């Protein structure tokens, strides 16, 4: 073999190796990190109109602290700025992406068991750009599709859908495990269709907060997280003004539901807002890829590395005024009890008009957001 042929052969080998490595990296880069959702399509008649139990209701209200604008059904709902034919999505993303974010109260190592402690839905518009977040009460009594052939379970609390779906229970054979069944339950009952999911357990949450040096929150009034505890801890008293939370203290606040689960949802929004501020600090931005790589194996998600990169990019591009987090109006829910056949106990639940919830979910999915009270014209700006 001549010298020229040897060189040519070596070049061909190098090209083949390079192409093969590139294809492999591209495959990994775009491959989902967990099982995908593959949500079914439900016809309107498939959703039971009689799935709500008869409840004994009682008044229920929680203290109000500064945590963002509350939805008010009497307010006008504007349409957010929508994509145009000439406006391309930023960060190589899709036009929109909707993610179900779950906080899990793990019952064992990993994600074999555990209820959904919190359920937030994030809608990211890559064209405007803006981010909207809404949360669901965990105690809503709902119809859980796809598991009736397992011990006759047809209904449960919304947070139980995640538990029944995870592999430790053995009740669900469909895609997406716990997040998959929870996504199906939200779709079946409320018409909410998500593209992806991200679930994080309590231990990972604590480690994440500690890895960034904690977060700072600002309170309008003091909070005593000792309420309901027989052994008060001075550390759990948060004064008005600025408070620094490490991972454990942030978790204590995030899971506290005294006097109601709506208070817990308000606490979680405060922490998520502080976490967003910390992560988008210019000094923190260069560390985000390393943080994502550090914790990606500790969460449940069907996002791919490429999609995670898109999300980190868009998070830096969205103006703070275009990031909005809110809840359904508390007055839409009535507290009561019903019999849970799975646990063979009478349990506390929330009841609501599901048709009204479905209508609000449809608006949310279309990029519609409530105007803050007293402002009849504000809409997200590109």
ZAROTI-710119 format. One line per 2 residues: number of its first residue (from 1); their letters; for each residue z, y, x of C-alpha. Coordinates in Angstrom, 3 decimals. Each point is the difference from the previous one (the first is absolute). Layout:
N
NUM> A> Z,Y,X  ...
***
This chain:
382
1> XX> 0.000,0.000,0.000  -1.020,3.357,1.414
3> XX> 2.411,2.873,0.496  -1.609,1.967,-2.848
5> XX> 0.362,-2.932,-2.402  3.678,-0.422,0.934
7> XX> 0.643,3.683,-0.682  -1.891,-0.225,-3.310
9> XX> 2.007,-3.090,-1.008  3.282,1.733,0.864
11> XX> -1.011,3.035,-2.034  -0.840,-2.223,-2.983
13> XX> 3.371,-1.760,0.264  1.845,3.336,0.196
15> XX> -1.931,1.274,-3.040  0.805,-3.143,-2.008
17> XX> 3.686,0.162,0.909  0.129,3.714,-0.857
19> XX> -1.746,-0.518,-3.347  2.216,-2.988,-0.850
21> XX> 3.165,1.929,0.892  -1.211,2.983,-2.010
23> XX> -0.698,-2.121,-3.074  3.432,-1.654,0.315
25> XX> 1.785,3.351,0.337  -1.996,1.422,-2.915
27> XX> 0.907,-3.074,-2.079  3.687,0.426,0.781
29> XX> -0.210,3.785,-0.460  -1.310,-0.351,-3.537
31> XX> 1.858,-3.163,-1.004  2.855,0.417,-2.561
33> XX> 3.395,-0.736,1.538  1.127,-1.972,-3.050
35> XX> -1.310,-1.700,-3.143  -2.201,2.261,-2.106
37> XX> 0.705,0.876,-3.642  -3.196,-1.021,-1.850
39> XX> 1.260,1.513,-3.250  -1.474,-1.496,-3.175
41> XX> -1.593,2.067,-2.762  2.015,0.044,-3.217
43> XX> -1.528,0.801,-3.380  2.085,2.372,-2.167
45> XX> 0.683,-2.833,-2.454  1.502,-2.113,2.791
47> XX> 3.000,2.284,0.314  2.714,-0.945,-2.455
49> XX> 1.044,2.812,-2.323  3.221,-1.810,-0.880
51> XX> 1.289,-0.675,3.499  2.815,2.529,-0.325
53> XX> 3.367,-1.418,-1.144  2.246,1.530,-2.621
55> XX> 2.559,1.906,2.031  3.399,1.479,-0.708
57> XX> -0.392,3.491,1.413  2.501,2.371,1.522
59> XX> -0.246,3.474,1.455  -0.472,0.004,3.736
61> XX> -0.390,2.933,2.338  0.596,0.660,3.662
63> XX> 0.960,2.980,2.084  -2.893,2.191,1.093
65> XX> -0.536,0.941,3.609  -2.891,1.635,1.787
67> XX> -2.718,-2.632,0.276  -3.267,1.514,-1.196
69> XX> -1.524,0.953,-3.327  0.690,-2.368,-2.909
71> XX> -2.844,-0.951,-2.308  0.296,1.646,-3.391
73> XX> -2.080,-1.479,-2.801  -0.236,3.433,-1.605
75> XX> -1.674,1.509,3.066  -3.764,0.285,0.368
77> XX> -1.585,-2.425,2.446  -2.803,1.402,2.189
79> XX> -2.743,-2.011,1.637  0.257,-0.008,3.777
81> XX> -2.931,1.189,2.058  -2.550,-2.802,-0.132
83> XX> -2.559,-1.151,2.575  -3.422,1.608,-0.063
85> XX> -3.349,-1.448,0.963  0.118,1.802,3.333
87> XX> 3.673,-0.628,0.805  0.495,-3.065,2.166
89> XX> 3.326,-1.831,0.368  1.987,0.997,3.059
91> XX> 1.186,-2.427,2.691  -2.711,-2.573,-0.817
93> XX> 1.985,-0.926,-3.073  -1.102,-0.865,-3.529
95> XX> -0.130,2.723,-2.658  3.442,-1.081,-1.241
97> XX> 2.524,-2.690,0.850  2.968,-1.088,-2.141
99> XX> 2.894,-1.839,1.657  2.983,-1.761,-1.579
101> XX> 3.007,0.662,2.276  2.938,-2.364,-0.547
103> XX> 3.549,0.152,1.317  1.331,-3.575,0.061
105> XX> 3.659,-1.075,-0.105  -0.640,-3.088,2.098
107> XX> 2.088,-3.081,-0.811  -0.941,-1.893,3.174
109> XX> -1.878,0.411,3.251  -3.487,1.276,-0.683
111> XX> -1.458,0.488,-3.460  0.632,-3.375,-1.632
113> XX> 2.374,1.480,-2.576  1.225,3.408,-1.137
115> XX> -0.367,2.404,-2.912  -2.052,3.182,0.116
117> XX> 2.716,2.592,0.619  -2.478,2.852,-0.332
119> XX> -3.628,0.283,-1.124  -2.101,3.009,0.938
121> XX> -3.733,0.386,-0.553  -1.866,2.257,2.414
123> XX> -3.446,1.382,-0.830  -1.826,1.440,3.014
125> XX> -3.105,2.120,-0.553  -1.937,0.137,3.267
127> XX> -2.399,2.656,-1.296  2.257,2.803,-1.319
129> XX> 2.212,-1.088,1.864  3.274,-0.592,-1.831
131> XX> 2.723,-2.613,-0.462  1.801,-0.706,-3.270
133> XX> 2.979,-2.356,-0.369  1.680,-1.294,-3.132
135> XX> 2.786,-2.568,-0.415  0.885,-2.577,-2.640
137> XX> 3.524,-0.853,-1.267  0.903,-3.484,1.191
139> XX> 1.812,-0.909,-3.242  -2.999,0.271,-2.328
141> XX> -0.266,-3.181,-2.102  -3.598,-1.210,0.321
143> XX> -2.300,-2.948,-0.590  -0.663,-1.791,3.306
145> XX> -3.446,-1.651,-0.053  -1.020,-3.226,1.660
147> XX> 3.289,-1.902,0.268  0.718,-1.261,-3.536
149> XX> -0.723,-3.558,1.142  2.909,0.258,2.446
151> XX> 3.233,-0.580,-1.941  -1.335,1.937,-2.991
153> XX> 0.502,3.444,1.539  -2.036,2.635,-1.856
155> XX> 2.129,3.170,0.243  2.416,1.601,2.405
157> XX> 0.970,3.226,1.671  -2.778,1.698,1.903
159> XX> 1.778,-0.608,3.303  0.118,-3.754,-0.729
161> XX> -3.801,-0.255,0.111  0.186,0.486,3.770
163> XX> 2.714,-2.670,0.295  -1.881,-2.563,-2.097
165> XX> -3.191,0.577,1.981  1.398,-0.564,3.478
167> XX> -0.401,-3.519,1.443  3.699,-0.874,0.017
169> XX> 0.084,-0.196,-3.798  -3.087,-2.177,-0.432
171> XX> -0.856,1.545,-3.381  -3.276,1.724,0.856
173> XX> -3.192,-1.549,1.336  -2.221,3.089,0.005
175> XX> -0.990,2.318,2.867  2.189,2.628,1.620
177> XX> 3.377,-1.791,-0.298  2.812,2.270,-1.295
179> XX> -2.001,3.240,0.292  -2.921,-1.738,-1.703
181> XX> 2.006,-1.028,-3.069  1.683,3.412,-0.198
183> XX> -3.419,1.689,0.203  -1.263,-2.278,-2.786
185> XX> 3.032,0.801,-2.131  -0.510,3.746,0.414
187> XX> -3.686,-0.421,-0.831  0.650,-2.240,-3.023
189> XX> 2.688,2.212,-1.564  -1.059,3.503,1.051
191> XX> -3.620,-0.151,1.121  0.949,0.933,3.568
193> XX> -2.460,-1.461,2.509  0.834,0.286,3.681
195> XX> -2.255,-0.659,2.977  2.664,-1.063,2.487
197> XX> 3.698,-0.689,0.390  2.726,0.602,2.574
199> XX> 3.438,-1.599,-0.324  2.926,0.709,2.311
201> XX> 3.423,-1.647,-0.009  3.318,1.720,0.617
203> XX> 0.446,-1.122,3.599  -3.444,1.273,0.981
205> XX> 0.666,3.296,-1.815  3.180,0.538,2.044
207> XX> -1.780,-0.797,3.271  -2.889,2.324,-0.845
209> XX> 2.295,2.945,-0.717  1.974,-0.631,3.191
211> XX> -3.175,-0.352,2.083  -0.964,3.612,-0.772
213> XX> 3.500,1.367,0.603  1.027,0.231,-3.663
215> XX> -1.028,2.585,-2.591  1.418,3.309,-1.222
217> XX> 0.454,0.806,-3.689  1.012,3.269,-1.639
219> XX> 2.128,-0.180,-3.165  0.626,2.725,-2.553
221> XX> 3.380,-1.502,-0.845  2.290,-2.625,1.585
223> XX> -0.473,-3.714,-0.710  2.769,-2.576,0.059
225> XX> -1.546,-3.422,0.592  3.486,-1.549,-0.287
227> XX> -0.060,0.210,-3.793  0.576,-3.447,-1.439
229> XX> 1.505,-1.292,3.263  3.622,-1.039,0.337
231> XX> 0.171,0.860,3.699  -1.339,3.548,0.562
233> XX> -1.767,0.668,3.297  0.013,3.637,1.222
235> XX> -3.420,-0.606,1.554  -1.454,-0.465,-3.488
237> XX> 0.910,3.530,-1.075  -3.005,2.273,0.554
239> XX> 0.622,3.734,-0.115  -2.276,2.669,-1.392
241> XX> -2.544,1.149,2.565  -1.444,-1.997,2.887
243> XX> 1.079,-3.616,0.573  -1.222,-2.408,2.677
245> XX> -0.506,-3.605,-1.100  -0.300,-2.982,2.301
247> XX> -1.525,-3.228,-1.286  3.147,-1.418,-1.599
249> XX> 0.979,3.272,-1.700  -3.563,0.474,-1.272
251> XX> 0.157,-3.514,-1.472  3.360,0.710,-1.651
253> XX> -1.536,3.011,-1.692  -3.261,-1.737,-0.906
255> XX> 1.703,-2.888,-1.833  2.753,1.998,-1.732
257> XX> -0.490,-0.017,-3.785  3.104,1.750,-1.269
259> XX> -0.143,0.997,-2.832  -3.498,-1.363,-0.784
261> XX> -3.088,-1.479,1.637  -1.683,3.391,-0.498
263> XX> 2.490,1.481,2.459  -1.054,-2.621,2.523
265> XX> -3.632,0.991,-0.496  0.915,3.663,0.666
267> XX> 1.867,-0.972,3.177  -3.007,-2.028,1.168
269> XX> -2.349,2.953,-0.494  2.292,2.196,2.126
271> XX> -0.029,-2.575,2.813  -3.759,-0.571,-0.217
273> XX> -0.589,3.753,0.180  2.221,0.254,3.087
275> XX> -1.754,-2.991,1.567  -3.378,1.610,-0.604
277> XX> 1.170,3.236,1.647  1.290,-1.915,3.019
279> XX> -3.117,-2.133,0.481  -2.377,2.947,-0.316
281> XX> 1.900,2.097,2.541  -2.445,0.857,2.827
283> XX> 2.336,-1.608,2.537  -0.033,-3.264,-1.976
285> XX> -3.753,-0.272,-0.662  -0.930,-1.521,3.409
287> XX> 2.620,-2.736,-0.603  -1.341,-1.124,-3.391
289> XX> -2.445,-2.660,1.271  2.722,-1.639,2.086
291> XX> 2.459,0.107,-2.929  -2.584,-1.558,-2.300
293> XX> -0.656,-2.782,2.516  3.756,-0.559,0.455
295> XX> 0.739,-0.613,-3.686  -3.266,-1.332,-1.405
297> XX> 1.164,-3.619,0.265  3.277,0.840,-1.799
299> XX> -1.592,1.029,-3.296  -2.047,-1.609,-2.751
301> XX> -3.390,1.694,-0.293  -3.670,-0.709,-0.599
303> XX> -1.075,3.153,1.823  -2.193,-0.551,3.044
305> XX> 0.611,1.736,3.367  -3.060,2.132,-0.767
307> XX> 1.437,1.116,-3.360  3.384,0.731,1.567
309> XX> -1.771,2.178,2.536  -1.774,1.811,-2.872
311> XX> 3.346,0.622,-1.708  1.609,1.387,3.161
313> XX> -2.993,2.300,0.361  0.028,1.299,-3.585
315> XX> 3.766,0.529,0.090  -0.596,2.611,2.690
317> XX> -2.805,1.641,-1.973  1.696,0.515,-3.381
319> XX> 1.644,3.422,-0.465  3.667,-0.224,-0.957
321> XX> -0.802,1.741,-3.298  -2.347,-2.878,-0.862
323> XX> 2.696,-2.683,0.302  1.777,-0.547,-3.308
325> XX> 2.597,-2.589,-1.028  1.440,-0.358,-3.461
327> XX> 1.396,-2.300,-2.680  -0.668,-0.741,-3.633
329> XX> 2.172,2.200,-2.254  3.434,-1.570,-0.257
331> XX> 0.075,0.688,-3.733  -2.838,-2.501,-0.459
333> XX> 2.423,-2.863,0.664  2.846,-1.356,-2.102
335> XX> 2.765,-2.134,1.459  0.938,-3.265,-1.668
337> XX> 0.486,-3.728,0.486  -2.023,-3.154,-0.554
339> XX> 0.429,-3.688,0.696  -1.504,-1.204,3.291
341> XX> -0.886,-3.672,-0.442  -0.628,-0.447,3.727
343> XX> 3.584,0.905,0.927  1.468,-1.003,-3.388
345> XX> 1.820,3.336,-0.293  -0.142,3.172,-2.053
347> XX> -1.287,2.669,2.368  -0.437,3.767,0.124
349> XX> -3.591,1.179,-0.484  -2.038,3.120,-0.675
351> XX> -2.383,0.147,-2.926  -2.884,2.457,-0.400
353> XX> -3.148,0.663,-1.977  -2.502,-1.918,2.126
355> XX> -2.992,1.733,-1.582  1.307,3.360,1.190
357> XX> 0.666,-1.428,3.454  -3.529,-1.438,0.127
359> XX> -1.430,3.405,-0.931  1.938,1.714,2.803
361> XX> -0.995,-2.721,2.477  -3.661,0.527,-0.938
363> XX> 0.373,3.716,0.744  1.667,-0.758,3.308
365> XX> -2.800,-2.393,0.963  -2.524,2.740,-0.788
367> XX> 1.717,2.445,2.347  1.805,2.023,-2.671
369> XX> 3.370,1.489,0.824  2.518,2.099,-1.978
371> XX> 0.110,3.761,0.452  3.447,1.150,1.193
373> XX> 1.864,1.601,-2.885  -0.891,3.675,-0.418
375> XX> -3.378,-0.334,1.738  -3.022,-0.582,-2.219
377> XX> -2.742,0.165,2.600  0.992,-1.790,3.217
379> XX> -2.195,-2.872,1.178  -0.246,-1.725,3.397
381> XX> -2.271,1.932,2.310  -2.481,-1.537,2.438
***
